[in-house]
Amino acid sequence: MTTSNKKHSKIKRSVVFPIIMLAYLIAMAWIGRDRLERGEYLYYFGIIGVSLIIIVLLYFSLRKKEQLRERRQQQQEEAQYTTYQQEKQEKQKQEKQQ
């Protein structure tokens, strides 16, 4: 199995944590349904709404972090396999462009 296959078969942290948090929110909503039955609609749905917003923000934050990590790893892999001559040529190209 190559490293690229391992990356695709692994479930990402940006998906797992929000799913766990969503399951927790559903459980807490079920436990707190007595507040809904008492007529505390604003409190009940307010807590659920704020929690959903936090879960969505968590997802996007973790996804961005993973993308940055993947980009950094890719750059490190590319830099690792270059020769001194290639680096020198790239540096000369950059100087010419400026």
CORQUI-V654626 format. One record per residue. N is the residue number from 1. PHI is phi in degrees with one decimal (none if undefined). Layout:
n = (N;N)
phi = (PHI;PHI)
//
This chain:
n = (1;2;3;4;5;6;7;8;9;10;11;12;13;14;15;16;17;18;19;20;21;22;23;24;25;26;27;28;29;30;31;32;33;34;35;36;37;38;39;40;41;42;43;44;45;46;47;48;49;50;51;52;53;54;55;56;57;58;59;60;61;62;63;64;65;66;67;68;69;70;71;72;73;74;75;76;77;78;79;80;81;82;83;84;85;86;87;88;89;90;91;92;93;94;95;96;97;98)
phi = (none;-82.2;-66.6;-68.0;-69.4;-63.7;-63.7;-81.8;-84.4;-82.4;-77.2;-77.2;-62.5;-68.0;-99.1;-65.6;-60.8;-62.3;-66.0;-62.6;-65.1;-66.5;-62.4;-62.2;-62.6;-63.3;-62.5;-67.7;-65.9;-67.3;-65.8;-90.1;-64.8;-63.8;-65.7;-65.7;-67.0;-79.7;96.9;-87.7;-65.0;-61.2;-63.7;-61.6;-75.1;-65.0;-63.1;-63.7;-63.0;-63.7;-63.6;-63.7;-61.8;-63.6;-64.4;-65.3;-63.1;-60.6;-59.6;-66.9;-64.5;-66.4;-65.4;-62.9;-61.9;-65.0;-63.1;-64.1;-64.1;-63.7;-63.6;-65.0;-64.6;-64.4;-65.4;-66.2;-65.5;-65.5;-68.7;-67.6;-101.1;-92.8;-98.2;-61.2;-63.9;-64.3;-62.7;-64.9;-65.4;-63.2;-64.1;-65.5;-61.7;-64.2;-65.7;-66.4;-69.2;-83.0)
//
